[in-house]
Structures are given as structure tokens and as C-alpha cells.
Amino acid sequence: MKMKEDGVLDDLVAKRYSSYKSGVGAEIESGKATFQSLEAYSLDKTQADLRAATHSDHLEQVKDTINHYIVDTLSK
């Protein structure tokens, strides 16, 4: 499958969860974060900051990439 060979899904997953490699994400992953520390962290951020930190706003890009591979495959 071309999409797998190109590593598209691996790249999408790595990008999506990259915030867990440093900062508050790493604290969550390691078990060091508490509800109190997460509350303090989130109250200090705007909604835009929180969305940007999670990379969760890239769903349309993911859909577009997958659709590109589907159309490319069906056209062959």
C-alpha cells in the first residue's frame, strides 16, 4: 500500500503526539503531572494556545491526505 510505504500515517501519528515529548505532555506521560498542575497550566493558556499545543486542529489536513491516496489508487 503506497500510503504505508510513504510513511504518511506514521508521520501523522508522530506529529499528533509530539507534544508528549516535552513540557507538560512529557510530565503527563511520565506520571509527574497532577490535576492541580494541569489546572494551573490550562488556566494560564488561551483556548488557541491549548488547541495549538495538541495539534488537534489538523483533521482536515489528515482527511485531505487520505483522500488523495484513495483517489490516486482508484485512478490507476
C-alpha positions as CSV (number, residue, x, y, z in Angstrom):
1,M,0.0,0.0,0.0
2,K,1.5,3.3,-1.2
3,M,0.3,5.2,1.9
4,K,2.1,2.8,4.2
5,E,5.3,2.8,2.1
6,D,5.4,6.6,2.2
7,G,5.1,6.6,6.0
8,V,2.2,9.0,5.9
9,L,0.3,7.5,8.8
10,D,3.4,7.2,10.9
11,D,4.2,10.8,10.3
12,L,0.7,11.9,11.2
13,V,0.7,10.0,14.5
14,A,4.2,11.3,15.3
15,K,3.1,14.8,14.7
16,R,-0.2,14.4,16.6
17,Y,1.5,13.1,19.7
18,S,4.7,15.2,19.5
19,S,3.5,17.4,22.4
20,Y,4.1,14.4,24.7
21,K,7.9,14.5,24.2
22,S,8.4,17.7,26.2
23,G,6.8,20.2,28.6
24,V,3.5,19.4,30.2
25,G,3.0,16.5,27.8
26,A,6.1,14.8,29.0
27,E,5.0,15.4,32.6
28,I,1.7,13.7,31.9
29,E,3.4,10.8,30.1
30,S,5.8,10.3,33.0
31,G,3.1,10.5,35.6
32,K,4.6,13.6,37.2
33,A,1.6,15.8,36.4
34,T,-1.1,16.3,38.9
35,F,-4.6,17.6,38.5
36,Q,-3.5,20.7,40.3
37,S,-0.5,21.3,38.0
38,L,-2.7,20.6,34.9
39,E,-5.3,23.1,36.2
40,A,-2.7,25.8,36.7
41,Y,-1.2,25.1,33.3
42,S,-4.6,25.2,31.5
43,L,-5.8,28.3,33.3
44,D,-2.7,30.2,32.2
45,K,-3.4,29.5,28.5
46,T,-5.9,30.8,25.9
47,Q,-8.1,28.3,24.0
48,A,-6.0,29.0,20.9
49,D,-2.8,28.1,22.8
50,L,-4.3,24.9,24.1
51,R,-5.6,23.8,20.7
52,A,-2.2,24.6,19.1
53,A,-0.4,22.6,21.7
54,T,-2.4,19.4,20.9
55,H,-2.3,19.7,17.1
56,S,-5.9,18.6,17.1
57,D,-6.9,21.2,14.6
58,H,-5.3,19.3,11.6
59,L,-8.2,16.9,10.9
60,E,-8.9,18.5,7.6
61,Q,-5.3,18.0,6.5
62,V,-5.5,14.3,7.5
63,K,-8.7,13.8,5.6
64,D,-7.2,15.6,2.5
65,T,-4.1,13.4,2.6
66,I,-6.1,10.2,2.9
67,N,-8.5,11.2,0.2
68,H,-5.5,12.0,-2.1
69,Y,-4.2,8.4,-1.7
70,I,-7.7,7.0,-2.3
71,V,-8.2,8.9,-5.5
72,D,-4.7,8.2,-6.7
73,T,-5.2,4.4,-6.0
74,L,-8.7,4.3,-7.7
75,S,-7.4,6.2,-10.8
76,K,-4.8,3.5,-11.6
